[in-house]
Amino acid sequence: MDHSDRTFEDLVAEADSVSVDGWDFSWLDGRATEQRPSWGYQRLLGGRLATASAALDVQTGGGEVLAGAGALAKLTVATESWPPNIAKATRLLHPLGAVVVADPDEPPLPFADAAFDLVTSRHPATVWWEEIARVLAPGGSYFAQHVGHSSVFELVEYFLGPQPEQVRRARHPETDRAAAQAAGLEVTDLRFESLRTEFRDIGAVVYFLRKVIWMVPGFTVEQYRERLRALDARIRAEGPFVAHSSRFLIEARKPA
């Protein structure tokens, strides 16, 4: 969809007023694109679930990824902290035989030691490695896709300027490897990819920054109007604004 015939004010006003509830990005269809990791997390997750006897999906969101993975483990539990997502995940997962537990995403996880032979998560906001290790049965595995370091930082730094090295390296896959090992887990797979992301109009940028609130903390259109106006002119003159999101796949096993 081409929005180049619409004014800056019109695109920004629309993107600033639309609802950003939930974790559905379909509003961006035709306006922004993000390359997907080559490994296909949801497909691989389905294979892990099919052979697990008891599985826990941490920070399940609206349950969409888990629900779309295919056959679930005989006993499947999901946790989520955000009330609208808890309701959505319950509607989606209960008919499939999975139970959703409201959990504040702070230790401890509300489960017994060694309760699960598989713990999974896609894009967790925080990873409590000691808790994951505690609820895993000996021989069990944690299998997840995490957001990596400096993700979409071309956009972040356009608004905030150059970020310090410790901010750029936050969420680095090697940091998670070390943390998993410190919790007594053995990392058996770690794969990282940098993925091309394009914003095709200024409305897509506004919507993204309103929805993914940690990118530019406290973002408002009013505060950044002049930077937005300059970026709008740049997109119109040069084409899509290109950034790179980072993702990594990690699998860690608890020794038998």
N, C-alpha and C positions, 0 to 999 in steps of 0.2 A: 504494500500500500504506500503510495507516494503522498507525503504530507507537506511537500515543499511549497505548495501554493498557499498554505495557511500561514498566518502571521505568527511572529514570535509570541505576542501577547496571547493569542488564541490557543496555541499549543501548550503554553505554560499554564494558563488558567484551567484548561481541561485536565491536565496531568496533576495539577495541584488540588483539584476538587474530587477526583475519582477515589473510591474506597481502596485502601491498601490492606484491608484485613486478610488474614489467611496467608497461605503460601502458594497461591496459584498465580502464575506469571502470564496467563493467557492474554492479558491486556496488551502485552508487549509484542504479540504476534505481528510480524510484518514491520515492526518498528525497532526491534533489537534481536540479535541472534547470539547464541553461545554454543561454541563447539562442545561436543560431548566427549568424555574420556573414552579411549579406545577399548578399555576392558569390559564395559557394560556391567556396572555394579548390580543392577536389578536382576539380570539373568544369572550372574554368579551367585547372588543371594538365594535365588530359587533353588539352585543346586545344593547349597549348604543346608537350607531349611528342610529339603526333602530327606536328608539323612540324619537330621537332629531329632532327639527324643524330647528335649525341652529347650525352647528358645526364648530369648528376651530381646526385644527391639527397644533400644533406649532413645528417648527424644524422637518419637515416631512422627511428630508433626500431625498432619491430618490422617495418617495411616496409609497414604496413597502408595508409597513405595512398597511397603510390606504387603498390602492387599494385591498389588500387581505382580508379585514375585512368583506366583503359581502356588503349588501345594505348600501349606504351612506345616511346621512341626506338629506332632500329636498334641503337645502342650505348647501353646504360643502366648506370650504375654508381651504387651507394649506399655511403655511409660510415656507420659507427656505432662507438661507443666501449664500450658496456656489453655484456659477454659474453652474458648471457641474450638480449638483443635482437639481437645479431649472429647467434646461432643461429636465432632466430625469423625474422628477416628473410631469412636464407639459405634456409630451408625455403619461405618464401612467394615469394621473388623469383626464385630460380634456375629454377623451372619456367616462368617468364615470359620467361626469357632475359636477366635482369639479374644482374650480379655484385655481391656485397657485400664491401667491403673494411673490415677492422678498422683503425680509425684513432683515435688518442687524443684527437682534437678539440683539437689544439694545432698551430700552424703548424710546418712547412709541410704543406699537403695533399699526399698522395703521388702527384701527377700532374704531367705536364709543362706548361710554359707553353702557353696557347692550345689546351688539349686538348678543350674542350667549347664548344658553342654555346648551351647552356642549363645553368644551375645553379639548383637549387631547394632549398627547405627549409620545413618546417612546424614552427613553434615551436622554433627553435634556441635552445640555452642561451646560446651565444656566437656572434657573427658576426665572422669575420676578413675584413674587407672587402678588404684588400690581397691576400690569398690568392684570394678570389673573383675579383677583377679579374685576377690573374695567370693563373688557369687558364681564364678565358673567352677565346674567340677574338674578334678584332675583329668588331663587329657582333652579338656574342652578348649574352644577357640573364640577369640574376639575377631570379628570380620566387619570392616567398616570402610566407608569412603569419607575422608575429611577434606574440608577446605584448607588449602595450603597457605604458605606465607605470601605476602605482597599481592594478594588476589585483587584484581581490577585496580591496581595502584596507580595506573596512568590517570584514571578518573579521580581517585582520592587526591593525588598530588596536584592535579589541575586546580582543585578547589583549596587545598590546605597547604600547598607548597611541599618541598622535599621533607620526607619523614626520616626520623633518626633510625639508625641501623637496628636498634633493639625492636622498634615497631615493625620495620621491614621483615625481620626474621621471626616474628611471632608466628606460631603455628607451623614452624618448619618441620618437615617430616622427620628429620634427624632428632629433633627435640622430643617428638612423640616416641621414636624408637627407644631413646634413652629412658624416658618415663615408663614405658611398658616394661623394659628390662628391670628397672629399679623396683617395679611392683611384683617381680618374680615371673614375668611372662617371657616367652622366647619368640621373637619376631621372625616369622617364617616367610613373609612376603611384604615388600614395600615398593610401590611403584608410583612415580610422580609424573604429572603432565601439566604443561602450560597450554591453555586453550584460548583460541582467538574469540574475542567478544566484540560485537559491533553495536553502536548506538546510532540509529539512522535519522533521528530527529531529536530536538531538545526536549520534547514531551517525554520521550523514553528515558532520558537522563533524569528528569525531575521525578518521574514515577519510581524509578529504580532507587534513587537516593531517599525518597520518602518511605519506601518499603524495607530496604536493607539499611536500617537506621544506624548501624555501627560503622558504615563506610565514612560518612561525613557527619560526625555526631552533632545533633542539634540542627541539622540542615533545615532551612526554610527558604522559600523562593525569595522573600523580601531581603533576607541577609545577603544572598548571593546573586541578586538580579543582574548586576553588571557582568559578573563572570559568566552567568548563563547567557546573557545577550551576546557576549563575545564568542562563546562556544557555538551558539546558534549560527552566527555569521560564518564561523569556520566550517561547520558541517555543510552549510549551503554552498560554500565556495569549493571545498575540498572533498566532500563526501563523508561517509560514516566516520565517527570517532572510534578508533580501535584501541581496545585494552586487552589484557590477558588475565583470565581467571586461572587459579591454580588449584589442582585437586590431587589427592593421593589416596591410593588403596593400601590398607594395612591389614595384615592378618597376624595375630599373636596367639600363641598356644600356651596353656598352663601345663607344666610338666606333669606327667602321669605319676 
